[in-house]
C-alpha cells in the first residue's frame, strides 16, 4: 500500500527556491518551478560535498533538464532523475511528490 505524507501547503513555498522537510527521518529537498507548474523532491544530502545542503542550491535548466546546483561545489543534479551531470557515477534519490488541493504530499 502506498502512503503519502502531507508536508506543507503550496503557498508556503517560494517559487524557484528549495525548502527542506523531514519525513520518516529523512531530509528531503522540495523545489517548486512555477513556470513549469511542477514540483520536485530529492535527497537534501549532497554526496559529493557530504552535507545536507541541496535545498539551498540554485535551480535552473541544462538543456531540457531542470537541475539544482549544489551550493558547495556547484555539481548539478537533475531534479527529475537525480543524476549528477558533472559526475555520471553519482546519483541522488528522487521521491514521488504531488499536489492535492493546496497540500503537498510526499512518498518516502
HELIX and SHEET records of a PDB file:
HELIX    1   1 UNK A   10  UNK A   12  5                                   3    
HELIX    2   2 UNK A   54  UNK A   56  5                                   3    
SHEET    1   A 3 UNK A   5  UNK A   9  0                                        
SHEET    2   A 3 UNK A 103  UNK A 106 -1                                        
SHEET    3   A 3 UNK A  97  UNK A 100 -1                                        
SHEET    1   B 3 UNK A  18  UNK A  23  0                                        
SHEET    2   B 3 UNK A  26  UNK A  33 -1                                        
SHEET    3   B 3 UNK A  38  UNK A  43 -1                                        
SHEET    1   C 2 UNK A  45  UNK A  46  0                                        
SHEET    2   C 2 UNK A  51  UNK A  52 -1                                        
SHEET    1   D 3 UNK A  58  UNK A  62  0                                        
SHEET    2   D 3 UNK A  65  UNK A  69 -1                                        
SHEET    3   D 3 UNK A  76  UNK A  78 -1                                        
END                                                                             
